[in-house]
């Protein structure tokens, strides 16, 4: 990552997310029996695609399969993983074989709930998309360890955004700041915060700096 990213946060693409949601509801209301196909036909021009979990899993290197197999972001909708592929400039949503039936039979209110829940992951990947646009050399980093992933500056920025959005499901912004300062100690410490506290001080300081900036961003 180029040095300028250390002080500059990149905004998630909310407009793209709203288009994504709109297409989901249009396909839902169409009564299609093949939502996987219909959604891809509409989403692909936006550089978003649904990918089959089994096919994606089978193509992974063996060392990545164990962690990937346990990923299950929204089981009620069959969504397993969100990821951004720089080479295709594409946000990929990996869904399992239950997706079509769950999508078809889910109520619109329930679908709205799950789509809103996706914002943290979707926004995270749009930050990676914007990072790639600004880099002179395109990167598709592969990580050899847990620490290597969480210390990567691209990931620290995007994970700081995810931390803020996920924390807002439980706490208000003042409470989140108090948690960062140690003034508020929740019964369960947020997982990402614990991970960064256990890493080196440089990564922790950068993570909390980005968290603060994302919290302040909406107030500006």
Secondary structure, DSSP 8 states (H G I E B T S, - for coil): --GGGGT------HHHHHHHHHHHHHHHHHT-S-HHHHHHHHHGGGTEEEEEHHHHHHTS-HHHHHHHHT--SBTTTTEEEEEEETTTTEEEEEE-TTHHHHHHHS-HHHHHHHHHHTHHHHHHHHHHHHHHHH-SS------SSHHHHHH-HHHHHHHHHHHHHHHTTTS-HHHHHHHHHTS---SS--HHHHHHHHS-HHHHHHHHHHHHHHHHHTT-
